[in-house]
């Protein structure tokens, strides 16, 4: 099952541009998607297939196409991802709007708080490493720690 967390709005826009260039049927055939009845991504007054666009956007994001069987959890997650990225998605008239399915997380084990040592307060605002290197006034080479230029002395 594909995760779509890496899919950004830009990846979806790339998939929409390819959909427009190829045409809807050729786009679906090329990537092996069947039309998804009732669900439509609407962008700039044009309709697009939700699964196909999201699957190809996943390819732009990760290099791997999300195949049609990657949507086994239903359309709720796909619709939620597209809406979260700012797109309008229409649903069938009788569709029940369900919350997207989130995978369950294992509970965390409580951590024992270790006592922290007090940090000494420093009055120095700059560190020696932050200071710019000293340069030789004659040849502009960085001076060694002795302060005497190896080339000019």
Contact map, one row per residue, 1 for C-alpha under 8 A:
111000000000000000000000000000000000000000000000000000000000000000001111000000000000000000000000000000000000000000000000000000000000000000000000000000000
111100000000000000000000000000000000000000000000000000000000000001000110000000000000000000000000000000000000000000000000000000000000000000000000000000000
111111000000000000000000000000000000000000000000000000000000000000000000000000000000000000000000000000000000000000000000000000000000000000000000000000000
011111100000000000000000000000000000000000000000000000000100000000000000000000001000000000000000000000000000000000000000000000000000000000000000000000000
001111110000000000000000000000000000000000000000000000000000000000000000000000000000000000000000000000000000000000000000000000000000000000000000000000000
001111110000000000000000000000000000000000000000000000000100110000000000000000000000000000000000000000000000000000000000000000000000000000000000000000000
000111111011000000000000000000000000000000000000000000001101100000000000000000000000000000000000000000000000000000000000000000000000000000000000000000000
000011111111000000000000000000000000000000000000000000000000100000000000000000000000100000000000000000000000000000000000000000000000000000000000000000000
000000111111100000000000000000000000000000000000000000000000000000000000000000000000110000000000000000000000000000000000000000000000000000000000000000000
000000011111110000000000000000000000000000000000000000000000000000000000000000000000000000000000000000000000000000000000000000000000000000000000000000000
000000111111111000000000000000000000000000000000000000001101100000000000000000000000000000000000000000000000000000000000000000000000000000000000000000000
000000111111111100000000000000000000000000000000000011011000000000000000000000000000000000000000000000000000000000000000000000000000000000000000000000000
000000001111111110000000000000000000000000000000000000001000000000000000000000000000000000000000000000000000000000000000000000000000000000000000000000000
000000000111111111000000000000000000000000000000000000001001000000000000000000000000000000000000000000000000000000000000000000000000000000000000000000000
000000000011111111100000000000000000000000000000000011011001000000000000000000000000000000000000000000000000000000000000000000000000000000000000000000000
000000000001111111110000000000000000000000000001000010000000000000000000000000000000000000000000000000000000000000000000000000000000000000000000000000000
000000000000111111111000000000000000000000000000000000000000000000000000000000000000000000000000000000000000000000000000000000000000000000000000000000000
000000000000011111111100001000000000000000000000000000000000000000000000000000000000000000000000000000000000000000000000000000000000000000000000000000000
000000000000001111111111001000000000000000000001000010000000000000000000000000000000000000000000000000000000000000000000000000000000000000000000000000000
000000000000000111111111000000000000000000000000000000000000000000000000000000000000000000000000000000000000000000000000000000000000000000000000000000000
000000000000000011111110000000000000000000000000000000000000000000000000000000000000000000000000000000000000000000000000000000000000000000000000000000000
000000000000000001111111011000000000000000000000000000000000000000000000000000000000000000000000000000000000000000000000000000000000000000000000000000000
000000000000000000111111111000000000000000000000000000000000000000000000000000000000000000000000000000000000000000000000000000000000000000000000000000000
000000000000000000110111111100000000000000000001000000000000000000000000000000000000000000000000000000000000000000000000000000000000000000000000000000000
000000000000000000000011111110000000000000000000000000000000000000000000000000000000000000000000000000000000000000000000000000000000000000000000000000000
000000000000000000000111111111000000000000000000000000000000000000000000000000000000000000000000000000000000000000000000000000000000000000000000000000000
000000000000000001100111111111100000000000000000000100000000000000000000000000000000000000000000000000000000000000000000000000000000000000000000000000000
000000000000000000000001111111111110000000000000000100000000000000000000000000000000000000000000000000000000000000000000000000000000000000000000000000000
000000000000000000000000111111111100000000000000000000000000000000000000000000000000000000000000000000000000000000000000000000000000000000000000000000000
000000000000000000000000011111111000000000000000000000000000000000000000000000000000000000000000000000000000000000000000000000000000000000000000000000000
000000000000000000000000001111111000000000000000000100010000000000100000000000000000000000000000000000000000000000000000000000000000000000000000000000000
000000000000000000000000000111111100000000000000000000000000000000110000000000000000000000000000000000000000000000000000000000000000000000000000000000000
000000000000000000000000000111111110000000000000001100000000000000110000000000000000000000000000000000000000000000000000000000000000000000000000000000000
000000000000000000000000000110011111000000000000000000000000000000000000000000000000000000000000000000000000000000000000000000000000000000000000000000000
000000000000000000000000000100001111100000000000100000000000000000000000000000000000000000000000000000000000000000000000000000000000000000000000000000000
000000000000000000000000000000000111111100000000111000000000000000000000000000000000000000000000000000000000000000000000000000000000000000000000000000000
000000000000000000000000000000000011111100000000000000000000000000000000000000000000000000010000000000000000000000000000000000000000000000000000000000000
000000000000000000000000000000000001111100000000000000000000000000000000000000000000000001110000000000000000000000000000000000000000000000000000000000000
000000000000000000000000000000000001111110000000110000000000000000000000000000000000000011110000000000000000000000000000000000000000000000000000000000000
000000000000000000000000000000000001111111000011110000000000000000000000000000000000000011100000000000000000000000000000000000000000000000000000000000000
000000000000000000000000000000000000001111100011110000000000000000000000000000000000001111000000000000000000000000000000000000000000000000000000000000000
000000000000000000000000000000000000000111111111000000000000000000000000000000000000001111000000000000000000000000000000000000000000000000000000000000000
000000000000000000000000000000000000000011111111000000000000000000000000000000000000001100000000000000000000000000000000000000000000000000000000000000000
000000000000000000000000000000000000000001111100000000000000000000000000000000000000000000000000000000000000000000000000000000000000000000000000000000000
000000000000000000000000000000000000000001111110000000000000000000000000000000000000000000000000000000000000000000000000000000000000000000000000000000000
000000000000000000000000000000000000000001111111000000000000000000000000000000000000000000000000000000000000000000000000000000000000000000000000000000000
000000000000000000000000000000000000000111101111100000000000000000000000000000000000000000000000000000000000000000000000000000000000000000000000000000000
000000000000000100100001000000000000000111100111110010000000000000000000000000000000000000000000000000000000000000000000000000000000000000000000000000000
000000000000000000000000000000000011001110000011111110000000000000000000000000000000000000000000000000000000000000000000000000000000000000000000000000000
000000000000000000000000000000000001001110000001111111000000000000000000000001100000000010000000000000000000000000000000000000000000000000000000000000000
000000000000000000000000000000001001000000000000111111100000000000010010000001000000000000000000000000000000000000000000000000000000000000000000000000000
000000000000000000000000001100101000000000000000111111110000000000010000000000000000000000000000000000000000000000000000000000000000000000000000000000000
000000000001001100100000000000000000000000000001111111111000000000000000000000000000000000000000000000000000000000000000000000000000000000000000000000000
000000000001001000000000000000000000000000000000011111111100000001000000000001000100000000000000000000000000000000000000000000000000000000000000000000000
000000000000000000000000000000000000000000000000001111111110000011110000000000000000000000000000000000000000000000000000000000000000000000000000000000000
000000000001001000000000000000100000000000000000000111111111000011000000000000000000000000000000000000000000000000000000000000000000000000000000000000000
000000100011111000000000000000000000000000000000000011111111100000000000000000000000000000000000000000000000000000000000000000000000000000000000000000000
000101100010000000000000000000000000000000000000000001111111111111000000000000000000000000000000000000000000000000000000000000000000000000000000000000000
000000000000000000000000000000000000000000000000000000111111111111000000000000000000000000000000000000000000000000000000000000000000000000000000000000000
000000100010011000000000000000000000000000000000000000011111111100000000000000000000000000000000000000000000000000000000000000000000000000000000000000000
000001110010000000000000000000000000000000000000000000001111111000000000000000000000000000000000000000000000000000000000000000000000000000000000000000000
000001000000000000000000000000000000000000000000000000000111111100000000000000000000000000000000000000000000000000000000000000000000000000000000000000000
000000000000000000000000000000000000000000000000000000000111111110000000000000000000000000000000000000000000000000000000000000000000000000000000000000000
000000000000000000000000000000000000000000000000000000000111011111000000000000000000000000000000000000000000000000000000000000000000000000000000000000000
000000000000000000000000000000000000000000000000000000110110001111100000000000000000000000000000000000000000000000000000000000000000000000000000000000000
010000000000000000000000000000000000000000000000000001110110000111111100000000000000000000000000000000000000000000000000000000000000000000000000000000000
000000000000000000000000000000111000000000000000000000100000000011111110000000000000000000000000000000000000000000000000000000000000000000000000000000000
000000000000000000000000000000011000000000000000001100100000000001111110000000000000000000000000000000000000000000000000000000000000000000000000000000000
100000000000000000000000000000000000000000000000000000000000000001111111000000000000000000000000000000000000000000000000000000000000000000000000000000000
110000000000000000000000000000000000000000000000000000000000000001111111100000000000000000000000000000000000000000000000000000000000000000000000000000000
110000000000000000000000000000000000000000000000001000000000000000111111111001000000000000000000000000000000000000000000000000000000000000000000000000000
100000000000000000000000000000000000000000000000000000000000000000001111110000000000000000000000000000000000000000000000000000000000000000000000000000000
000000000000000000000000000000000000000000000000000000000000000000000111111110000000000000000000000010000000000000000000000000000000000000000000000000000
000000000000000000000000000000000000000000000000000000000000000000000011111111000000000000000000000000000000000000000000000000000000000000000000000000000
000000000000000000000000000000000000000000000000000000000000000000000010111111100000000000000000000000000000000000000000000000000000000000000000000000000
000000000000000000000000000000000000000000000000000000000000000000000000111111110000000000000000111110000000000000000000000000000000000000000000000000000
000000000000000000000000000000000000000000000000000000000000000000000000111111111000000000000000001110000000000000000000000000000000000000000000000000000
000000000000000000000000000000000000000000000000011001000000000000000010011111111100000000000000000000000000000000000000000000000000000000000000000000000
000000000000000000000000000000000000000000000000010000000000000000000000001111111110000010000000000000000000000000000000000000000000000000000000000000000
000000000000000000000000000000000000000000000000000000000000000000000000000111111111000000000000000100000000000000000000000000000000000000000000000000000
000100000000000000000000000000000000000000000000000000000000000000000000000011111111100000000000000000000000000000000000000000000000000000000000000000000
000000000000000000000000000000000000000000000000000001000000000000000000000001111111111110000000000000000000000000000000000000000000000000000000000000000
000000000000000000000000000000000000000000000000000000000000000000000000000000111111111110000000000000000000000000000000000000000000000000000000000000000
000000000000000000000000000000000000000000000000000000000000000000000000000000011111111000000000000000000000000000000000000000000000000000000000000000000
000000011000000000000000000000000000000000000000000000000000000000000000000000001111111000000000000000000000000000000000000000000000000000000000000000000
000000001000000000000000000000000000000000000000000000000000000000000000000000000111111100000000000000000000000000000000000000000000000000000000000000000
000000000000000000000000000000000000000011100000000000000000000000000000000000000111111110000000000000000000000000000000000000000000000000000000000000000
000000000000000000000000000000000000000011100000000000000000000000000000000000000110011111000000000000000000000000000000000000000000000000000000000000000
000000000000000000000000000000000000001111000000010000000000000000000000000000100110001111100000000000000000000000000000000000000000000000000000000000000
000000000000000000000000000000000000011111000000000000000000000000000000000000000000000111110000000000000000000000000000000000000000000000000000000000000
000000000000000000000000000000000000011100000000000000000000000000000000000000000000000011111010000000000000000000000000000000000000000000000000000000000
000000000000000000000000000000000000111000000000000000000000000000000000000000000000000001111110000000000000000000000000000000000000000000000000000000000
000000000000000000000000000000000000000000000000000000000000000000000000000000000000000000111110000000000000000000000000000000000000000000000000000000000
000000000000000000000000000000000000000000000000000000000000000000000000000000000000000000011111000000000000000000000000000000000000000000000000000000000
000000000000000000000000000000000000000000000000000000000000000000000000000000000000000000111111100000000000000000000000000000000000000000000000000000000
000000000000000000000000000000000000000000000000000000000000000000000000000000000000000000000111110000000000000000000000000000000000000000000000000000000
000000000000000000000000000000000000000000000000000000000000000000000000000100000000000000000011111000000000000000000000000000000000000000000000000000000
000000000000000000000000000000000000000000000000000000000000000000000000000100000000000000000001111100000000000000000000000000000000000000000000000000000
000000000000000000000000000000000000000000000000000000000000000000000000000110000000000000000000111110000000000000000000000000000000000000000000000000000
000000000000000000000000000000000000000000000000000000000000000000000000000110010000000000000000011111000000000000000000000000000000000000000000000000000
000000000000000000000000000000000000000000000000000000000000000000000000100110000000000000000000001111100000000000000000000000000000000000000000000000000
000000000000000000000000000000000000000000000000000000000000000000000000000000000000000000000000000111110000000000000000000000000000000000000000000000000
000000000000000000000000000000000000000000000000000000000000000000000000000000000000000000000000000011111000000000000000000000000000000000000000000000000
000000000000000000000000000000000000000000000000000000000000000000000000000000000000000000000000000001111100000000000000000000000000000000000000000000000
000000000000000000000000000000000000000000000000000000000000000000000000000000000000000000000000000000111110000000000000000000000000000000000000000000000
000000000000000000000000000000000000000000000000000000000000000000000000000000000000000000000000000000011111000000000000000000000000000000000000000000000
000000000000000000000000000000000000000000000000000000000000000000000000000000000000000000000000000000001111100000000000000000000000000000000000000000000
000000000000000000000000000000000000000000000000000000000000000000000000000000000000000000000000000000000111110000000000000000000000000000000000000000000
000000000000000000000000000000000000000000000000000000000000000000000000000000000000000000000000000000000011111000000000000000000000000000000000000000000
000000000000000000000000000000000000000000000000000000000000000000000000000000000000000000000000000000000001111100000000000000000000000000000000000000000
000000000000000000000000000000000000000000000000000000000000000000000000000000000000000000000000000000000000111110000000000000000000000000000000000000000
000000000000000000000000000000000000000000000000000000000000000000000000000000000000000000000000000000000000011111000000000000000000000000000000000000000
000000000000000000000000000000000000000000000000000000000000000000000000000000000000000000000000000000000000001111100000000000000000000000000000000000000
000000000000000000000000000000000000000000000000000000000000000000000000000000000000000000000000000000000000000111110000000000000000000000000000000000000
000000000000000000000000000000000000000000000000000000000000000000000000000000000000000000000000000000000000000011111000000000000000000000000000000000000
000000000000000000000000000000000000000000000000000000000000000000000000000000000000000000000000000000000000000001111100000000000000000000000000000000000
000000000000000000000000000000000000000000000000000000000000000000000000000000000000000000000000000000000000000000111110000000000000000000000000000000000
000000000000000000000000000000000000000000000000000000000000000000000000000000000000000000000000000000000000000000011111000000000000000000000000000000000
000000000000000000000000000000000000000000000000000000000000000000000000000000000000000000000000000000000000000000001111100000000000000000000000000000000
000000000000000000000000000000000000000000000000000000000000000000000000000000000000000000000000000000000000000000000111110000000000000000000000000000000
000000000000000000000000000000000000000000000000000000000000000000000000000000000000000000000000000000000000000000000011111000000000000000000000000000000
000000000000000000000000000000000000000000000000000000000000000000000000000000000000000000000000000000000000000000000001111110000000000000000000000000000
000000000000000000000000000000000000000000000000000000000000000000000000000000000000000000000000000000000000000000000000111110000000000000000000000000000
000000000000000000000000000000000000000000000000000000000000000000000000000000000000000000000000000000000000000000000000011111100000000000000000000000000
000000000000000000000000000000000000000000000000000000000000000000000000000000000000000000000000000000000000000000000000011111100000000000000000000000000
000000000000000000000000000000000000000000000000000000000000000000000000000000000000000000000000000000000000000000000000000111110110000000000000000000000
000000000000000000000000000000000000000000000000000000000000000000000000000000000000000000000000000000000000000000000000000111111110000000000000000000000
000000000000000000000000000000000000000000000000000000000000000000000000000000000000000000000000000000000000000000000000000001111110000000000000000000000
000000000000000000000000000000000000000000000000000000000000000000000000000000000000000000000000000000000000000000000000000000111111000000000000000000000
000000000000000000000000000000000000000000000000000000000000000000000000000000000000000000000000000000000000000000000000000001111111000000000000000000000
000000000000000000000000000000000000000000000000000000000000000000000000000000000000000000000000000000000000000000000000000001111111100000000000000000000
000000000000000000000000000000000000000000000000000000000000000000000000000000000000000000000000000000000000000000000000000000001111110000000000000000000
000000000000000000000000000000000000000000000000000000000000000000000000000000000000000000000000000000000000000000000000000000000011111000000110000000000
000000000000000000000000000000000000000000000000000000000000000000000000000000000000000000000000000000000000000000000000000000000001111100000110000000000
000000000000000000000000000000000000000000000000000000000000000000000000000000000000000000000000000000000000000000000000000000000000111110011110000000000
000000000000000000000000000000000000000000000000000000000000000000000000000000000000000000000000000000000000000000000000000000000000011111111110000010000
000000000000000000000000000000000000000000000000000000000000000000000000000000000000000000000000000000000000000000000000000000000000001111110000000000000
000000000000000000000000000000000000000000000000000000000000000000000000000000000000000000000000000000000000000000000000000000000000000111110000000000010
000000000000000000000000000000000000000000000000000000000000000000000000000000000000000000000000000000000000000000000000000000000000000111111000000000010
000000000000000000000000000000000000000000000000000000000000000000000000000000000000000000000000000000000000000000000000000000000000001111111100000000000
000000000000000000000000000000000000000000000000000000000000000000000000000000000000000000000000000000000000000000000000000000000000001100111110000010000
000000000000000000000000000000000000000000000000000000000000000000000000000000000000000000000000000000000000000000000000000000000000111100011111000010000
000000000000000000000000000000000000000000000000000000000000000000000000000000000000000000000000000000000000000000000000000000000000111100001111111111000
000000000000000000000000000000000000000000000000000000000000000000000000000000000000000000000000000000000000000000000000000000000000000000000111111111000
000000000000000000000000000000000000000000000000000000000000000000000000000000000000000000000000000000000000000000000000000000000000000000000011111100000
000000000000000000000000000000000000000000000000000000000000000000000000000000000000000000000000000000000000000000000000000000000000000000000011111100000
000000000000000000000000000000000000000000000000000000000000000000000000000000000000000000000000000000000000000000000000000000000000000000000011111110000
000000000000000000000000000000000000000000000000000000000000000000000000000000000000000000000000000000000000000000000000000000000000000000000011111111001
000000000000000000000000000000000000000000000000000000000000000000000000000000000000000000000000000000000000000000000000000000000000000100001111001111111
000000000000000000000000000000000000000000000000000000000000000000000000000000000000000000000000000000000000000000000000000000000000000000000011000111111
000000000000000000000000000000000000000000000000000000000000000000000000000000000000000000000000000000000000000000000000000000000000000000000000000011111
000000000000000000000000000000000000000000000000000000000000000000000000000000000000000000000000000000000000000000000000000000000000000001100000000011111
000000000000000000000000000000000000000000000000000000000000000000000000000000000000000000000000000000000000000000000000000000000000000000000000000111111
